[in-house]
Amino acid sequence: MEQQRIFSVSEANNFIKALLEQVPQLQEIFVRGEISNYKLYPSGHHYFTLKDAEGAMRCVLFKGNAVRLRFRPENGMKVIAFGRIGVFPRDGAYQLYVSELSVQGAGDLHIAFEQLKAKLAGERLFDPAHKKPLPKYPKRIAVITSPAGAAVHDMLRILRARWPLTEVRLLGVRVQGAEAPAEIVGALRYANKYKVADLIITGRGGGSIEDLWAFNDERVARAIYDSEIPVISAVGHEPDVTIADYVADARASTPSNAAELAVPDQGDMRARLAATQRHMAKIEGDRLSALQERLAALEQKRVLRDPMAFIADKRLLLDYTQKNLAALAERQVGERRRKFAALCASLHAMSPLAVLSRGYAVARTADGTVLKGADEVAVGDTVDITLARGALVCTVNETRGENNDGQKL
């Protein structure tokens, strides 16, 4: 009986590895599943598990193959992986060494576009508050595009036709291929550093999503966002939308439309100026007509036809006012005279002289005291009697009457 060979663990693992590598079907195999346990290591290698309802398979995507990915793998993403199945001798586990990875049911570029769009939107790079207004009458425009494409000729033709006062500076770059994003970024930074323009148009003509991919590059998007000069994105045709369109300060449906957005139309401007001129002429004409009518009305005024008539009217008014004032003064003096006469009459009625004129007399003692009663003098006293006309000096021979107590004297 032949002795059974005993393998070491490493030998057994290497033996299984060699067996698997001899099966052609396992060296070029497509595997469909859902990504889980996804990890990206600092080395640049991607490790994850592909699973379905009944099983799971460990996978590795090395950095050299990962750089070709158009999207970033995520847990839960359904993908189709292409590669070879082998054994890692150190732990004896078999795994799928992935060389290509694509999203099931959607293209890689579409997924990459949506992922970058979501990322930049989360960083508010699309925020309308960041959008800069376009200059109304740009003095210089920098066009960043391919100098050999049809798009640049369309833009130059339209810019010259619409607004020849604007100076156009072409910054030629590649707009397709691996080198295109770096060149576009470089042109954007150059335009900002040296202030070569006050408006930038960047874009290209139409094409497939692969042809337009340079304008979906994150570096280009951030360069547009960081631009201090307003940027118009003009990529492809109307249905084509790129990340650059979201970040730019304005989006044009085509390169030709970008030229139309960038500058005013001199034909429209001339028409507006002509309309403004007509409007101003009409306003001035109406104003002059109104002034002429006013002048004609003033010419008919009596004060202008006969200047002395105004003075004559004022003289008449003065005489009238003078008469009114004199009459008023006379009335006031007469009224006050009547009041004075009445007061004088009242005062005269109360005067002692008036009483004397009616036959009464005023008796005074020798010292001038008015006598009110007979008891205020004695027999033999001298009394002065004032009459209406003249006075008497008398000696009291007898007193009659009653004193203050009602007793007879």
C-alpha positions in Angstrom: 0.0 0.0 0.0 1.4 3.3 -1.1 2.0 5.7 1.7 -0.4 8.7 1.7 1.4 12.1 1.2 1.0 14.5 4.0 0.7 18.2 2.9 1.6 21.2 5.0 -1.0 23.9 5.2 0.9 26.1 2.8 1.4 23.2 0.4 -2.3 22.4 0.4 -3.2 26.0 -0.2 -0.7 26.3 -3.0 -1.9 23.0 -4.5 -5.5 24.3 -4.5 -4.4 27.6 -5.9 -2.7 25.8 -8.8 -5.7 23.7 -9.5 -8.0 26.7 -9.7 -5.6 28.5 -12.0 -5.8 25.6 -14.4 -9.5 26.0 -14.9 -10.0 28.5 -17.8 -13.6 29.2 -16.8 -12.4 30.5 -13.4 -9.7 32.8 -14.9 -12.1 34.9 -16.9 -15.3 35.0 -15.0 -18.2 37.4 -14.6 -19.9 37.4 -11.2 -23.0 39.4 -10.4 -23.9 40.4 -6.8 -24.4 43.1 -4.2 -21.5 44.8 -2.6 -21.1 44.6 1.2 -18.4 45.2 3.7 -16.7 47.6 1.3 -13.4 49.1 2.5 -10.8 51.3 0.8 -7.4 51.0 2.3 -4.7 53.7 2.3 -2.8 51.5 -0.1 -5.5 52.2 -2.7 -6.7 48.6 -2.8 -10.5 47.9 -2.5 -11.8 45.0 -0.5 -15.4 43.9 -0.4 -17.8 41.0 -0.5 -20.2 40.1 -3.3 -23.4 38.4 -2.0 -26.7 37.2 -3.2 -29.6 35.6 -1.4 -27.8 32.3 -0.9 -24.1 33.0 -0.8 -21.1 35.4 -0.5 -17.7 35.7 -2.2 -14.7 37.7 -1.0 -13.3 40.1 -3.6 -10.3 42.4 -4.0 -9.7 45.2 -6.5 -6.1 46.3 -6.6 -5.1 49.9 -7.0 -3.8 49.4 -10.5 -7.2 48.3 -11.7 -9.1 50.7 -9.4 -7.8 53.8 -11.1 -9.8 53.0 -14.2 -13.1 53.1 -12.2 -15.5 55.8 -13.2 -17.5 55.5 -10.0 -16.9 54.9 -6.3 -18.2 51.5 -5.1 -20.7 51.6 -2.2 -22.4 49.1 0.0 -25.7 47.9 -1.4 -24.7 48.6 -5.0 -25.5 45.8 -7.5 -22.5 45.2 -9.7 -21.0 42.9 -12.2 -17.4 42.0 -11.5 -15.0 40.5 -14.0 -11.7 38.8 -13.0 -10.2 35.5 -11.9 -10.8 33.3 -8.9 -7.8 32.3 -6.9 -6.6 31.3 -3.4 -4.7 33.5 -1.1 -2.3 31.0 0.4 -1.8 32.8 3.6 -5.3 32.2 4.9 -6.4 29.5 2.4 -9.6 31.4 1.4 -10.5 31.7 -2.2 -11.5 35.1 -3.6 -12.3 36.9 -6.8 -9.5 39.1 -8.0 -11.5 41.8 -9.8 -10.0 43.6 -12.8 -13.1 45.4 -14.0 -16.3 46.5 -12.2 -19.5 47.9 -13.6 -22.8 48.8 -12.2 -25.6 46.4 -13.0 -28.3 48.1 -15.1 -26.5 51.4 -15.4 -23.3 52.7 -17.0 -20.2 53.4 -15.0 -20.2 57.0 -16.2 -23.8 57.6 -15.2 -23.1 56.3 -11.7 -20.0 58.4 -11.5 -21.9 61.5 -12.6 -24.6 61.0 -10.0 -22.1 60.3 -7.3 -20.1 63.4 -8.0 -23.2 65.5 -8.4 -24.5 64.4 -5.0 -21.1 65.0 -3.4 -20.7 68.6 -4.8 -24.3 69.4 -4.0 -23.7 68.3 -0.4 -20.8 70.8 -0.3 -23.2 73.5 -1.7 -21.1 74.1 -4.8 -24.4 74.4 -6.7 -25.9 76.9 -4.3 -27.5 79.8 -6.2 -26.2 82.2 -3.6 -22.7 81.6 -4.9 -23.6 82.4 -8.5 -21.9 85.6 -9.7 -23.8 88.0 -12.0 -22.6 88.2 -15.6 -21.3 91.6 -16.7 -23.8 93.4 -18.9 -21.2 94.8 -21.3 -18.0 92.7 -20.9 -14.8 94.4 -22.2 -12.9 91.1 -22.5 -14.1 87.5 -22.8 -11.8 84.5 -22.3 -13.0 81.5 -24.3 -11.6 78.2 -22.9 -12.1 75.5 -25.5 -10.4 73.6 -28.3 -9.0 75.9 -30.9 -9.6 73.3 -33.6 -13.3 72.6 -32.9 -16.3 74.0 -34.7 -17.7 75.4 -31.5 -15.0 78.1 -31.1 -15.6 79.4 -34.6 -19.4 79.6 -33.9 -18.7 81.6 -30.7 -16.2 84.0 -32.3 -18.6 84.6 -35.2 -21.5 85.4 -33.0 -19.5 87.5 -30.5 -18.2 89.7 -33.3 -21.6 90.0 -34.9 -23.5 90.8 -31.7 -21.0 93.1 -29.9 -17.7 93.9 -31.7 -16.6 96.2 -28.9 -15.7 93.1 -26.8 -12.2 91.8 -27.0 -12.1 88.0 -27.2 -9.1 86.0 -25.9 -8.9 82.3 -26.8 -7.2 80.0 -24.3 -6.8 76.8 -26.3 -7.1 73.5 -24.4 -8.0 69.9 -25.1 -11.6 69.2 -24.3 -11.4 65.4 -24.6 -9.2 62.7 -23.2 -7.3 62.1 -20.0 -5.2 65.3 -20.3 -8.3 67.6 -20.9 -9.3 68.2 -17.2 -5.9 69.3 -16.2 -5.6 71.7 -19.1 -9.1 73.2 -18.5 -8.2 73.7 -14.9 -4.9 75.3 -15.8 -6.6 77.7 -18.2 -9.2 78.7 -15.6 -6.5 79.4 -13.0 -4.4 81.3 -15.5 -7.4 83.6 -16.5 -8.1 84.4 -12.8 -4.4 84.9 -11.8 -3.7 87.4 -14.6 -7.2 88.9 -14.8 -7.2 88.3 -18.6 -11.0 88.9 -18.9 -14.1 89.9 -17.0 -16.1 86.9 -18.3 -15.1 83.3 -19.1 -16.9 80.9 -21.5 -15.7 77.3 -21.3 -17.2 74.3 -23.1 -17.2 72.3 -26.4 -19.5 71.0 -29.0 -21.7 68.0 -28.7 -20.7 64.3 -28.4 -21.2 61.2 -26.4 -21.0 61.1 -22.6 -17.4 59.9 -22.9 -16.5 62.8 -25.2 -18.0 65.3 -22.7 -16.5 63.6 -19.6 -13.8 66.2 -19.0 -16.5 68.6 -17.9 -17.8 66.1 -15.4 -14.3 66.0 -13.7 -14.2 67.1 -10.1 -11.1 69.2 -10.6 -12.8 71.2 -13.4 -15.9 71.7 -11.2 -13.9 73.0 -8.3 -11.8 75.3 -10.5 -15.1 76.8 -11.9 -16.4 77.2 -8.4 -13.2 78.9 -7.2 -13.1 81.3 -10.2 -13.4 84.9 -9.2 -14.4 85.7 -12.8 -18.0 84.7 -13.8 -18.1 81.5 -15.8 -20.6 80.4 -18.5 -20.6 76.7 -19.1 -21.4 75.8 -22.7 -21.1 72.0 -23.2 -22.7 70.0 -26.0 -26.3 70.4 -27.0 -29.5 71.3 -25.2 -30.1 67.8 -23.7 -26.4 67.5 -22.5 -25.9 68.4 -18.9 -22.6 68.2 -17.1 -21.3 68.9 -13.6 -19.7 72.1 -15.0 -23.2 73.3 -15.9 -24.3 73.0 -12.3 -21.3 74.8 -10.9 -21.0 77.6 -13.4 -22.5 81.0 -12.8 -24.7 80.5 -15.9 -25.4 77.5 -18.2 -25.8 77.8 -22.0 -27.6 75.1 -23.9 -24.9 75.3 -26.7 -21.6 77.2 -27.3 -23.5 79.5 -29.7 -26.1 80.2 -27.0 -23.2 81.0 -24.6 -22.0 83.7 -27.0 -25.6 85.1 -27.1 -25.7 85.2 -23.3 -22.3 86.8 -22.9 -22.9 90.0 -24.9 -25.9 92.1 -25.9 -27.0 92.3 -29.5 -25.9 95.5 -31.2 -29.0 95.4 -33.4 -31.3 95.3 -30.3 -29.1 98.0 -28.7 -29.4 100.3 -31.7 -33.1 99.7 -31.8 -33.5 100.5 -28.1 -31.3 103.6 -28.5 -33.4 104.8 -31.4 -36.6 104.2 -29.5 -35.1 106.1 -26.5 -34.1 108.9 -28.8 -37.7 109.1 -30.2 -39.1 109.0 -26.7 -36.8 111.8 -25.5 -37.6 113.8 -28.6 -41.3 113.4 -28.0 -41.0 114.4 -24.3 -39.0 117.5 -25.3 -41.5 118.3 -28.0 -44.4 118.0 -25.6 -42.5 120.2 -23.1 -41.8 122.9 -25.7 -45.4 122.8 -26.8 -46.6 123.3 -23.2 -44.1 126.1 -22.7 -45.3 127.8 -25.9 -48.9 127.5 -24.8 -48.0 129.0 -21.4 -46.1 131.8 -23.2 -49.1 132.6 -25.4 -51.4 132.6 -22.3 -49.0 135.0 -20.5 -48.9 137.3 -23.5 -52.7 137.8 -23.1 -52.3 138.8 -19.5 -53.3 142.4 -18.8 -50.3 142.9 -16.6 -48.0 142.3 -19.5 -50.0 144.2 -22.1 -50.5 147.3 -19.8 -47.9 147.2 -16.9 -49.2 150.5 -15.4 -52.7 149.0 -15.2 -51.4 146.9 -12.3 -50.3 150.0 -10.4 -53.6 151.8 -11.2 -55.5 148.8 -9.7 -53.3 148.9 -6.7 -54.0 152.7 -6.3 -57.7 152.1 -6.4 -57.4 149.3 -3.9 -55.3 151.7 -1.7 -57.9 154.5 -1.9 -60.7 152.0 -1.1 -58.7 150.6 1.9 -58.0 154.1 3.1 -61.7 155.1 3.0 -62.6 152.0 4.8 -60.0 152.6 7.5 -61.1 156.3 7.9 -64.7 155.3 8.2 -63.8 152.6 10.7 -61.7 155.1 12.7 -64.6 157.6 12.7 -67.0 155.0 13.9 -64.7 154.0 16.7 -64.1 157.6 17.7 -67.9 158.4 17.7 -68.6 155.3 19.8 -65.9 156.2 22.3 -67.3 159.8 22.5 -70.7 158.5 23.3 -69.3 156.2 26.0 -67.3 159.2 27.4 -70.4 161.4 27.5 -72.4 158.7 29.3 -69.6 158.3 31.8 -69.4 162.0 32.3 -73.1 162.2 32.9 -73.0 159.4 35.4 -70.0 161.1 37.2 -71.8 164.5 37.2 -74.9 163.0 38.7 -72.8 161.7 41.6 -71.0 165.1 42.0 -71.7 167.1 45.2 -71.9 170.3 43.1 -74.8 168.8 41.3 -76.5 168.2 44.6 -75.9 171.8 45.7 -77.4 173.1 42.5 -80.7 171.5 43.6 -80.9 173.7 46.8 -78.8 171.6 49.1 -75.8 172.9 51.2 -72.7 171.4 52.8 -71.9 172.4 56.4 -68.3 172.2 57.7 -66.6 173.0 60.9 -63.9 175.5 61.2 -61.3 172.8 60.5 -63.1 171.7 57.3 -64.9 168.6 58.7 -68.2 167.9 56.9 -71.0 167.9 59.5 -73.4 165.0 59.4 -75.3 165.6 62.5 -76.3 168.5 64.8 -74.6 166.8 67.7 -71.2 167.4 66.1 -71.3 171.1 67.0 -72.2 173.2 70.1 -73.9 176.5 70.5 -71.4 179.2 69.7 -69.3 177.2 67.2 -68.6 178.7 63.9 -69.8 176.8 60.9 -69.0 177.3 57.2 -72.0 176.7 54.9 -71.2 176.0 51.2 -74.0 176.8 48.8 -74.4 176.3 45.0 -73.2 179.9 44.7 -70.9 181.1 47.4 -70.6 180.3 51.1 -71.8 181.5 54.6 -69.9 181.7 57.9 -72.4 181.2 60.7 -72.4 181.0 64.5 -74.5 178.2 66.0 -77.2 179.7 68.2 -79.2 176.5 68.7 -79.2 172.8 67.8 -82.2 170.7 66.9 -82.8 167.2 66.0 -81.8 163.8 67.5 -78.4 162.4 68.4 -77.2 159.0 67.3 -79.2 157.4 70.1 -82.5 158.8 68.8 -82.8 161.3 71.7 -83.9 164.8 71.0 -81.3 167.5 71.5 
